[in-house]
Amino acid sequence: MLKKYYIVGYGTLLYAESLQKTIGESVRQKKYIPVIIKGFKRLFNVLPAHYKPSYKITELPYEKAAANVILSETDMLNGLAFEVSEKEINDLDNRERSYQRCKAKMFDFKTGEFMGYGFIYSAAMDSKHVTEDTRFLPDWEDIAFARTGAYRYGKSFGQTYDTTTFLVDGVTRVIDYYKDYIEELNLDK
């Protein structure tokens, strides 16, 4: 019997072109399901060893944080669930090596109905890859990929991404901090 695995992309995995770099052409045949994940908060607080600063809005070397989700009883976020093969999940685990794959309840984005369980990549606050240093900002490409991918699924889905995505401090929304750069962050313009 084949096992079904669902991954929920909430950052660069929202952007098909980025996902394709990991799982190849199968990205085009997949069905992407807009979902809500409750009990997690999305913020840019992971510093992958291979990331280099973007230098898009500051000359200081702090624009290199990747998106993460942390446990939070009062928060939620949106993402795209998609089925993956065992090989694809292994490839994604390798790509997301700064994170652990965690089980999460998925709810339909429009109806709120429980849909089952999927996996989401999360780095715990005590991980060596997580920072609490508020000088760090998101990697420019990571924001552009995620926002563009989210808005491809409609205005409401994109706006939900914007309202549930935070800087390292967990309080400042990325959309508010980058308000003067919104047009540049849309790769589909």
Salt bridges, closest charged atoms under 4 A:
GLU17 OE1 - ARG152 NH1 2.80
GLU25 OE1 - ARG28 NE 2.76
GLU88 OE1 - LYS30 NZ 2.94
ASP91 OD2 - LYS87 NZ 2.72
ASP93 OD2 - ARG101 NH2 2.64
GLU96 OE2 - ARG95 NE 3.09
ASP133 OD2 - ARG135 NH2 2.58
ASP162 OD1 - ARG147 NE 2.75
ASP176 OD2 - ARG173 NE 3.00
ASP188 OD2 - ARG152 NE 2.72
